[in-house]
Amino acid sequence: MLLLGVLLLTVLAGARLLWGKWKLRGLHLPPLVPGCLHLLQPDLPLHLLGLTQKLGPIYRLRLGLQDVVVLNSKRTIEEAMVRKWVDFAGRPQTPSYKLVSLHHQDLSLGDYSLLWKAHKKLTRSALLLGIRNSMEPLVEQLTQEFCERMRAQAGTPVAIQKEFSLLTCAIICHLTFGDKEDTLVHTFHDCVQDLMRTWEHWSIQMLDIIPFLRFFPNPGLWRLKRALENRDQIVEKQLRQHKIQQRLQEELDRELGPGASGSRVPYRDPTRLPLLSATVAEVLRLRPVVPLALPHCTTRPSSISGYDIPKGMVVIPNLQGAHLDETVWERPHEFRPDRFLVPGASPRVLAFGCGARVCLGEPLARLELLVVLAQLLRAFTLMPAAGTLPSLRPRARCGVNLSMQPFQVQLQPRGAGVLGRGQHP
């Protein structure tokens, strides 16, 4: 059966080669270089340049089952890529390109189409706008931080190539995900390096040259698929975190209706808006208004966890510390509202304290949070004013309340249909 399969594939490959030659009959093609092992040359660009001495700046190579045209001069490259750019704007439909680009959907490997043109225009505009507004100071800041790290290692050997690569990944992570935390940067960096090493392996190169090899066992292809799964998981995780506002708006529109901004938010029935309630809980967990609460004082001798606490002792509940307790919360420093969507999976948030001294204003505060956030998100989409997410790190503690760094947002109206009749933002 295996022998029959190999024979069939060989026949199909031969038929495809003959069909390709028949379609090119009568055309004035560039000269063909003899041989088919050019990829084995140790310095391929110089090898290809050397062939111009006999064949001129443009010629054909046979790579597996297809011919490839090589351009070796500035004149021929500009003629194809600039003056006749539409004619040469496609991408080859190779197996590895299809895998890496999610079936040719991305800008770098995707084939030419009207959708590709629209995506390119949008991306280019966003990059140019970002460079003018926010990218330059961001790159300056990250580069200064990079130089400080290098200064700390002065006099010792440094793997500078890896450091440059990490710096590039930090810039990409901040611009793409609004996050340059070391954990994400190193994870992203390792993912990219693993993907590139796997993609460049000879077994994948051979697969692109002789596509029917994909029907045979290929450990390199399996490794490439695992690397791509890892990449997609990282990106999808970031996308899920950044789509939280869209998910909230969809929940509000679904439950309260997109055209009835005057509808009352069901504060007394939080089960109707589970994601909104979970988001409020997660915000209060990470950013409690009074992180150290108000100090308590013992009214009589007592004990905590086996320790004696005398009468008159001042006791400070570190509410924020409790909310970041790794023995209680999974990945406590991450903003993950979904942790509260499973009933009983997460403990109660102590943002307003607990016990006899619990904040009397808790019911009013929770009502305000739900109603204001719900109506705001129904009317607007909140966008970062500078093109990148602002820093949400609190100021150094100087009082009872948690104080954030000042920042601005742009309020983009979601449309008259969402706001309701006769109402304006």
WOMOKA-V361167 format. One record per residue. N is the residue number from 1. SS is DSSP state (H for helix, E for strand, C for the rest). OMEGA is omega as a letter, one per 20 degrees, with the letter a starting at -180 (999 if undefined). Layout:
[[N:SS:OMEGA] [N:SS:OMEGA]]
This chain:
[[1:C:r] [2:H:r] [3:H:r] [4:H:r] [5:H:r] [6:H:r] [7:H:r] [8:H:r] [9:H:r] [10:H:r] [11:H:r] [12:H:r] [13:H:r] [14:H:r] [15:H:r] [16:H:r] [17:H:r] [18:H:r] [19:H:r] [20:H:r] [21:H:a] [22:H:r] [23:H:a] [24:C:a] [25:C:r] [26:C:a] [27:C:r] [28:C:a] [29:C:r] [30:C:a] [31:C:a] [32:E:r] [33:C:r] [34:C:r] [35:C:a] [36:C:a] [37:C:a] [38:H:a] [39:H:a] [40:H:r] [41:C:a] [42:C:r] [43:C:a] [44:H:a] [45:H:r] [46:H:r] [47:H:r] [48:H:r] [49:H:r] [50:H:a] [51:C:a] [52:H:a] [53:H:r] [54:H:a] [55:H:a] [56:C:a] [57:C:a] [58:E:r] [59:E:r] [60:E:r] [61:E:r] [62:E:r] [63:E:a] [64:C:a] [65:C:a] [66:E:r] [67:E:r] [68:E:r] [69:E:a] [70:E:r] [71:E:a] [72:C:a] [73:C:r] [74:H:a] [75:H:a] [76:H:r] [77:H:a] [78:H:r] [79:H:a] [80:H:a] [81:H:a] [82:H:a] [83:H:a] [84:C:a] [85:C:a] [86:C:a] [87:C:a] [88:C:a] [89:C:a] [90:C:r] [91:C:r] [92:C:a] [93:C:a] [94:C:a] [95:H:a] [96:H:r] [97:H:a] [98:H:r] [99:H:a] [100:H:a] [101:C:a] [102:C:r] [103:C:r] [104:C:a] [105:C:a] [106:C:a] [107:C:a] [108:C:a] [109:C:a] [110:C:a] [111:C:a] [112:C:r] [113:C:r] [114:H:r] [115:H:r] [116:H:r] [117:H:a] [118:H:r] [119:H:r] [120:H:r] [121:H:a] [122:H:a] [123:H:r] [124:H:r] [125:H:r] [126:H:r] [127:H:r] [128:H:r] [129:H:r] [130:H:r] [131:H:a] [132:H:a] [133:H:a] [134:H:a] [135:H:a] [136:H:r] [137:H:r] [138:H:r] [139:H:r] [140:H:a] [141:H:a] [142:H:r] [143:H:r] [144:H:r] [145:H:r] [146:H:r] [147:H:r] [148:H:r] [149:H:r] [150:H:r] [151:H:r] [152:H:r] [153:C:a] [154:C:r] [155:C:r] [156:C:r] [157:C:a] [158:C:r] [159:C:a] [160:H:r] [161:H:r] [162:H:r] [163:H:r] [164:H:r] [165:H:r] [166:H:r] [167:H:r] [168:H:r] [169:H:r] [170:H:r] [171:H:a] [172:H:a] [173:H:a] [174:H:a] [175:H:a] [176:H:a] [177:H:a] [178:C:a] [179:C:r] [180:C:r] [181:C:a] [182:H:a] [183:H:r] [184:H:a] [185:H:a] [186:H:r] [187:H:r] [188:H:r] [189:H:a] [190:H:r] [191:H:a] [192:H:a] [193:H:r] [194:H:r] [195:H:a] [196:H:r] [197:H:a] [198:H:a] [199:H:a] [200:C:a] [201:C:a] [202:H:a] [203:H:r] [204:H:r] [205:H:r] [206:H:r] [207:H:r] [208:H:a] [209:H:a] [210:C:a] [211:H:a] [212:H:r] [213:H:r] [214:H:r] [215:H:r] [216:C:r] [217:C:a] [218:C:r] [219:H:r] [220:H:r] [221:H:r] [222:H:r] [223:H:r] [224:H:r] [225:H:r] [226:H:r] [227:H:r] [228:H:r] [229:H:r] [230:H:r] [231:H:a] [232:H:r] [233:H:r] [234:H:a] [235:H:a] [236:H:r] [237:H:r] [238:H:r] [239:H:r] [240:H:a] [241:H:a] [242:H:r] [243:C:a] [244:H:a] [245:H:r] [246:H:r] [247:H:r] [248:H:a] [249:H:r] [250:H:r] [251:H:a] [252:H:r] [253:H:a] [254:H:a] [255:H:a] [256:H:r] [257:C:a] [258:C:a] [259:C:a] [260:C:a] [261:C:r] [262:C:a] [263:C:r] [264:C:r] [265:C:a] [266:C:a] [267:C:a] [268:C:r] [269:C:a] [270:H:r] [271:H:r] [272:H:r] [273:H:a] [274:H:a] [275:H:r] [276:H:r] [277:H:r] [278:H:r] [279:H:r] [280:H:r] [281:H:a] [282:H:r] [283:H:r] [284:H:r] [285:H:a] [286:H:a] [287:C:r] [288:C:a] [289:C:r] [290:C:a] [291:C:r] [292:C:a] [293:C:r] [294:C:a] [295:C:r] [296:E:r] [297:E:a] [298:C:r] [299:C:r] [300:C:r] [301:C:a] [302:E:r] [303:E:r] [304:E:r] [305:C:r] [306:C:r] [307:E:r] [308:E:r] [309:E:a] [310:C:r] [311:C:r] [312:C:a] [313:C:r] [314:E:a] [315:E:a] [316:C:r] [317:C:r] [318:C:a] [319:H:a] [320:H:r] [321:H:r] [322:H:a] [323:H:r] [324:C:a] [325:C:a] [326:C:r] [327:C:a] [328:C:a] [329:C:r] [330:C:a] [331:C:a] [332:C:a] [333:C:r] [334:C:r] [335:C:a] [336:C:r] [337:H:a] [338:H:r] [339:H:a] [340:H:a] [341:C:r] [342:C:a] [343:C:r] [344:C:a] [345:C:a] [346:C:r] [347:C:a] [348:C:r] [349:C:a] [350:C:a] [351:C:a] [352:C:a] [353:C:r] [354:C:r] [355:H:a] [356:H:a] [357:H:r] [358:C:a] [359:C:r] [360:C:a] [361:C:a] [362:H:a] [363:H:r] [364:H:a] [365:H:r] [366:H:r] [367:H:r] [368:H:a] [369:H:a] [370:H:a] [371:H:a] [372:H:a] [373:H:a] [374:H:a] [375:H:r] [376:H:a] [377:H:r] [378:H:a] [379:H:a] [380:E:r] [381:E:a] [382:E:a] [383:E:r] [384:E:a] [385:C:a] [386:C:a] [387:C:r] [388:C:a] [389:C:r] [390:C:r] [391:C:r] [392:C:r] [393:C:r] [394:E:r] [395:C:r] [396:C:a] [397:C:r] [398:C:a] [399:C:a] [400:C:a] [401:C:r] [402:C:a] [403:C:a] [404:E:r] [405:C:r] [406:C:r] [407:C:a] [408:C:r] [409:E:r] [410:E:r] [411:E:a] [412:E:a] [413:E:a] [414:C:r] [415:C:a] [416:H:a] [417:H:a] [418:H:a] [419:H:a] [420:C:a] [421:C:r] [422:C:a] [423:C:a] [424:C:r] [425:C:999]]
